[in-house]
């Protein structure tokens, strides 16, 4: 037997053990990183909602457009509620990615100042508008504007639209609410052309 072989095997085993140890350390660090990131996102979301709600209340009190934080390029314009689905959301002005990262957004092509028109509100399918997958015809949705006027809407249609082939219809003379999110809800890759469109028709002005 070669006298050197046991020594060489010993070195090999030590090297394998060292590699396994390093691999475990890397997995541990990756796990801690993902955990920290996962914990950060809910905290960020919760904090941003508190700031947005504070800005909403301050906007009502002052009558001015109040930003939720100094460098924000958006402000609250509407409150959206669904008792059945336990939703109470503050809608921000605009529907850019910057806005939708924090809250649903009212499209710039529609105006909250014109109640006799379509209010087009967008939100992410995996955060604020996840509840749309459970919404049904006849469900009631309530909106509140900064002037504290509350309106009730009833879901009248649910459609899936390919926006590469068809535009989402907007009316200038019919009071309605359209809630839009990406579709399908369980898509692994986002950014497709399908949109889930929930249309709710105006029912009444609430006191």
Secondary structure, DSSP 8 states (H G I E B T S, - for coil): --HHHHHHHHHHHHHHHHHHHHHHHHHHHHHHHHHHHHHHHHHHHHHHHHHHHHHHHHHHHHSS--BSSTT-S-BEEEEEEETTTTEEEEEEE--SHHHHTTS-EE-TTS-TT-TTSEEEEE--TTTTTGGGGG--TT-EEEEEETT--EEEEEEEEEEEEETTT------SSS-EEEEEEES-TT-SS---SEEEEEEEEEEEEE-
